Amino acid sequence: MIDGRRVTHPGPSGAPHANKLARKPHVVVVGAGIAGLAAATGLAERGVSVELLERQEYLGGRVGGWTDQLGDGSLVANNRGFHAFFRQYYNLRMLLRRADPELERLRAVEDYPLIDGHGRRDTFRGLPKTPPWNALAFALRSPTFRMRDLVRLNAVAAAPLAAVSVPGIYQQLDALDAETFLTDINFPPAARHLAFEVFARSFFARPERLSAAELATMFHIYFLGSSEGLVFDVAESNFDTALWEPLGQYLISQRVRVRTEVSADSVSVGGSRALQVHDSTGRTIDADGVVLATDIAALQQIVAASSELGDDTWRRQVWRLRNAPPFAVQRLWLDRPVDADRPAFLGTGGLEPIDNISVVSNYEFQAAEWARAHHGSVVEVHSYSVGEPPEVDDLRQRMLTRLHQLYPETATARIVGETLLVRDDCPLFSPGAFADRPTVDTPVSGLMLAGDGIRIDLPVALMERAATTGWSAANRLLAGWGLDGHTLHTVPVRGRSPVLRWLASRDRHAS
């Protein structure tokens, strides 16, 4: 079901296809992650000539998939770890529908329990979908949150949670870190691990390094702003086969030129069109538009090598972008199955250094096939903020120890294969950074930015922010050529309950 109160954001209106123009525009999209794929799709569907550059050999960026070889010579599917495709990710799901109209390559995860260091468990199973009753029911049935805790909440300080507006919430709370905000509202420490910290660390940062505005917006997206519920979908097979190879074929059918293992070195103004992209093969591509949909490090490298691009203010904005601390994903191919009642996904709080455990062979086709063939299981352990820099051998052992503690049957299993990925390429949403974050538009005519680290004044986050900025970058370029854009959707841009908004407004004025 679709939330009847989701908000529609119409795209620009114009001609339906670029064949109505005197000259067909040519656009270079740099980066084939979610943002770049959305931008390329949006442009190509309107008849724009698109060239898509991707430095990896696969599509999907940080949600890409590939094949690894274990020590015994067997080939296995692998990726950077579990991703939840929530039902309110409207613009991401719109992208995936291009190659999978009914989203048959996604499967539902009806529950994902959370457990803390004291063994207390929360669950999302059976919650009402209608806000605010979903959040209230979650709180009141939680073993870490009691009615007395609800009474003790600082209503004035907590008011923004009930009346989030975007981008207004950033003016209210962006200067504050999430940890201080939770302390100020008198949120019980035990409940923080399960009700907030699990979600906060999805941004790959500890609460003391995360903007309180981002936390409040996240609470709005997943709890009080949407009636889609807290269940989500997962890819039924590795990301490459389930999502990106089919989408890549769709783009090729739209005449997109997809070039993998090619990156952009710099961008300059001029040439036979408006801009020129200088790629890693030594080729110079003349373009009417460019979308830089890379990670932060690559964006900064391109801008640093492109002295003509933008003004000093914009270049400083790009330079000030920061990555979150490193995160680690440990995938284990084990010679025995985990217990049959283990959930596909278990979130943890207060159980350093891990943040969740996924039994990949419970939902991913290739992992399930391997598990059946070897009478074993494929398990994944995540650590979202592991320090700078982590001591890898020590981290690996501590992650294993926690897995054995929570799933004791794994302690006696032989590890047939193992990978440990440690990366630090996810954006940091630190306190006070929102106002200075670069947006989709740039000072350079025809140059757009896209990605989950790029500012867009809509209630979106994580993969949905990447998709939304990609579609938006396409829309901006299409509007400049008088072409039809694409309609986007989000959860409501402000708190959906008039009563809670009124109470929040009264508390704010009283303070």
N, C-alpha and C positions, 0 to 999 in steps of 0.2 A: 504494500500500500504506500501511496505517496501522501505526505503531510499536506493537508488542504490549506495550511497557512504558510507554506513555503512562499518565498518571494521571487517574482519573475523580474529579471533585469533584461529588457529588450536590447537586442543588438542594433547597430546603426542600420538605417534603411538606405536602399540605393538599387543599382542595377543588379540583377540576379547572377550575372556571370561576366567574367573579364573579357569575353569575346565581344562585348558591347563597347569596349574601350578601343581607342586608336592604336594603342600598343599594350601588349600583355605585360604586366609587371613581373619582375623576377625577384624572388626573395630567397636569401640564404638563412636557414635556421641552424644555429650552432648548438648542438646538444640534442640527443634523442632520448632524454628522459621523459617523464610525464609531461612537463611543461613544453618541451620542444615538439613532442608528438602532437599535443593539442594544437599548438600554433601551426604546425605543418598541415594538420587536418583541416583546420579552419580556413586556411588560405587556399589550399588545393581544391577544396569543395566549391570555391567560388571562381575557379578557373585560373588562379594565379600560378605561375610557374614557380616551383619550389625545389630547392636543393637542400638536403638535410645532411649535415656533417656530424659524425659521432666518432669520438676518439677510441671507444672500445669496439670490440668485434661483435657486440650484441646491442640490441635496443633495450630501452627501459631504464637506463641510468642506474640510480641506487636501488631500483626495484627490478633490476635485470636478473636474468638467469643464465647459467652456463653449465658445461659438463666438466667434471673433475675425474681424475683417476685415483683409485685407492691403491694401497700398497700391494694388494693381491692382483693388480692389473685390471680390476673391474671398473667400468665407467658408471658414474653416478651423477644425478642432477644436483645442482647446488645453487645457492643464491645468498644474498646478504641477510636473510632472516625473515621471519614471520611479518606479514603486513595485514592489517585489518581494513577491509573495504566496507566502511560503514554505509548504511542506507542513505544517510544525508549527504554523502559525497556525490551530489547530483551531477556536477560537471565532469568529474572523473568517470562516472558511470555512463554519461553521455558519450564520452570518448570511446570507452570500451564497447559500447553498443555498435559502433561503426563496423566492427568485425564479428560481433557476437550479439545480435539484436535482442535476444531474450536473456542475455547474461547466463547462458547455460554452463559456462566454464567457471562460474563462481558457485560455491556451496555455502550454505548457512552454518554458522557456529552459534547455536542457540544459547549457550552459556559460557562464561569464562570466569571461573571462581578466582577469588583473590585470597591470599593467606599471608598472615604476618608472622613475626618472629616468635609470637606466643601461641601460635597454632590457631588463632582466631580466623574464621573464614567468612567472606562475604560472597554473594552470588547475585547475578543480574537476572536469573531465571524467574519468570513469572511476574516481573514488575509491570505496573500499569504503564501505558505509553504516554498518557496525557500529562504534560507539565501543569502544575508543579508536583502532582501526586507521585510521579515517578521518583523524583529526588527525595520526597518526604518518605515514601515507602522504603526506599533504599536505606535512608538514614535510620529509620525507626526499627527496622528488622536487623540492623547491623549489630554484631556483638561489641563493636568499638564505639557505638554512639547510642546514648540513652536519652530519654525524654528530658532528664535534668540538664543534659548537654545542650539540647535545643533551647531550653529556657535561659541558659547562661550565655548564649551567643550575644555578642555586641551587635545589636540590630542596626545601629547607625553605621558602624564600620562595615557590616556585611551587606548593607543596602545595595551596593553596585552589583552584587551577584544576582540580585532579583530583578534588576532593571538595566541589564547590559544594553548599550547601544554602541554601534560601530560606525564611525571611529571615536565617538565620544568617550568610551571607556578608557581609551589610551590617554586622554587628557586628564582623567581622574586618577588612574592607577599606574601609569607606565613608569613613573619615577620610583615606585615601590617594588621591592622584590616579593616573590610569592610567599617565602617563609615568614617575612615580617607581617605581611597581610594576614596570613592565617593566625599568627599570634595575636594581632590586633583585634580580630573578630572573635577571639577566644574559642577557636575551633579545637576540640580535644585532640591532644597529640596522638593518641592511639588511632583515632579515626583518620588522621592526616595520611598515614601510610597507605590506607586502603582507599579512601574516598578521593584524595587529591594527589598524593605523591606518585602513585602508580601512573596517573595520567600526566602529571607534570614531567616525569622522567621520559615520557614519550617524545618530549622535545630535546632529549639527550642532555639535559642539564639538571642539576640539583635545584630544589626550590629557592635556595638563597641566591642563585644566579639567573633565575627566570623572572621575567617581568610579571608583576601581579596582574596587569591588564591582559597578558596572554593567558594566564590561568583563568581569569574571569570569563574571557571570551570562549575558552575551551569548555568551561562549565556550561555556558550558554549553548554552545553547539551541540553538546552531547546530552545535557540534562534539561535545562529549563527552556531552551529555545526551539526544541524539535520534538515532535511526537513520533519520530521514526523508531524510537526505542534504542536500546543499547546493544542489541544483537548486531552482528556484522557477518560479512561473508569473507571467505578465503578463496584463493585460487585453487582449483581442483588438481592442477598439475604444476610443474615448475613454471615460473613466470614467463620464461621464453616461449614455451609451447602453449601455455594457456592464454597469454595476453599479447605479447609483443610480436611474435612471428606472424600471427594472423593480422594484427594491425599493420605491420610492415607490408604485408601483401596487399592490404586494402590501400595503403598509400601509393604503392607502385601502380595499382589499378587507377589511381587518380593522377598518374603521371609524375609523381614525386620522384626525384632522383635521390636515392638513399646511398650515401657513401660512408661506410664504416671504416674504422681505423684511420680516420682523417680528422684533424683538429684545426681550429683557426688560430693563427699566430697573432694577427692584428687586423684592424679595420681602419680604412682611411676614407676621407671624403673626396669625391670626384670620380673620374673615369667616364665611361660612355653613358652611365646612368647617374645614380646619386652617390653610391657608396661602393667601396671595393673591399672584398674579404681576401686576405692573404693566408692561404692554408698551409698545412704542414708538408704538403707535397711540392711546394714551390709555385703552385698555381694561384693566379689572381682572378677573382670572380667579380664581375661587374653586377651590381644589384640595385634595384629600386628600394629595397628594404632589407633590413637585417634584424633577426631576433636572436639575442644572446641568451640562451636558455641553459647555461652551464652551472656548475657548482661555483662557490664563492672564489676559491683559489684560481680557477681557470678564468673567471670573469676579471679578477684583479690583474692577472697576467696579460690578458688581452688589452685591457684599458691602459696598463702601464706601457705596453708596446705600441699604443696608438695615440701618439702625442697630440693629434689634431682633434680627438674626440672630446666634446663637451667642454664645460667651463670648470673653473677650479672648484666651485662648490659641489658640483656633481661628482667630479673625480674624487674629492675628499669623501663623499658619501660612500662611494664604491670601496675606497680604501679602508674605511672604518668598519665595514662588515666583518664579522668574526664568526669562526666556527665554534660549535659546542665542543666540550671535552671529548676525548676518544670514547668509542663504545666498542664492545666486543661481542661477536657471535660465534659460539662454539657448537659445531654440529658433529654428532657422534653416530656412527653406524655400529650397533651393538649386536652381539650374537644371541641375545635372548629378548623376548618381548617384555615390554613394561606391563604392569598389571592392567587388566581389561577395563577397569573403571577409571583409568587416568584420563583427564580431559584433554582435548586437543590443545588447549591453551590454559596455563595457570599463571596469573599475575602474582607477584610477591612484593611485600613491603617490609622494610626493616630486616632484610635477610641479605646483607651485603655478602658478596658483591653482585648478586644476581637480581634481575628485575622480572624475568619470566622464564618459564619452561614451556616448550612446545613439543608435542609428540607428532612430528611431521608425518610419520607413517600412518597416522589416524586420519589424515585429510588429503595428502598430496599423492597423486597417482604413482609417480616414479618411486617415491620412498616406500609406498605400500607394496609395490611390486618387489622391491629389494627385500623388504622385511619378510614377505611370504617365501621368497626363494631361499632365504638364509635362516628362516625361523627366528627372526630377530626383530629389531625396531630401529627407527631413526629418530633421534632426540636432539633438540636444539636448546641451548641455554644462552640467554641474553644478559649482558651487563651494559647498561645504558650510559653510565658516567663513571669511568674507571680511573680517573686521575691523569695527570699529565707529567711525564709520559708513563704508561703502565709498565710494570715488570712482567713481561708476557708469561714466563714460566710459572711465576708465583700466582698470577691471575688465573691461569689455566687450572692449576691445582685447587685453588679456592673455589672456582666455579664447579669443578668436579665434586668437591667435598659437599657443597650445598645440594647438588643434584642427588648425591647418595643419601643425604640426610632426608630430603623430601620424598624421594622415590627410592627406598632402600633396595629394591630388587635390582637396580642398576649397579649397585656396588659389587655384585658377583658376576656381572656381565663382562665378557671380553670385548675390548674396543677393536673392532675389525678395521675401522677407518675413522679419521678425525680431521677436521679442519678448524682453525681458529682465525677468524678475520678480525683485525683491529683497525678501525678507520676513524678519521676525525674530519669528515667532510660534510657534516650537517650544520645548518645555520644556528647561531646562538641568538636567542631573543632576550637579551639582557635588559635590566631595568634602564629606562631612559633612552633606549636606542630607537624607538619607533619613529619619532619626528624626523630623525636624520637618515632614515632608511630609504634607499633609492626606490622609485616607483617603476611601473611598467613603462611609462613615458620617459623620454630622456630629452636633453636639450638639443640633440642631433636629429634633424629631420630624417625620418625613415628608420631610425634605430630604436628598437624596443628591447626591454629586459623581461625575462620570465623565469619563474622558479619559486621554490617554497621559501626562499629567503628574501623575496622581493615584496615590497609593501603593496597591498591592495586594500582599500577601505571597505571590505566586506567581511562578514563572519565566516571565514574559512580557515583551515589549518592543515598542516602536513601535506599529504598527497593531494587533497582537495585544493589547497592553496596553489600547488604547482599547476594543476589542471586549469584552475580559474585564471591564473596569470597568463598561461599559454593561450587560452581562448581570447582573453582580453587583448593580448599583444596582436593577435590576428585581427580582431575587431578594429583596433586603432588604425592599423595599416589599411584595412578594407575601407574604412570610412574616408581615409585620405584619397582614395581612388574612386569614391562614389559607389562602392559596392555594398551589397547586403552583408550584414554581420550575422552573428549567431546569438541566440537568446540564452542567457545563463540563469541559473537558479541558486538560491541559498536558503538557509534557515532564516527566519525573521531577523531583520537588522536591529531590532530592539527587543527587550523582554516582552513576551507575548501576553502576560497577565496584567490587565489594567489595574487590578487591585494591588499586586506587588509593585507595579510602577508607582502607584499613588503612595503606597507606604514608603517606598524608597525615597520618593521626592519629599515627603513630609519629614523623614528622618534626616535627609540632607539639609533641608532648610533649618531644622531644629538645631543641627550641629553648627 
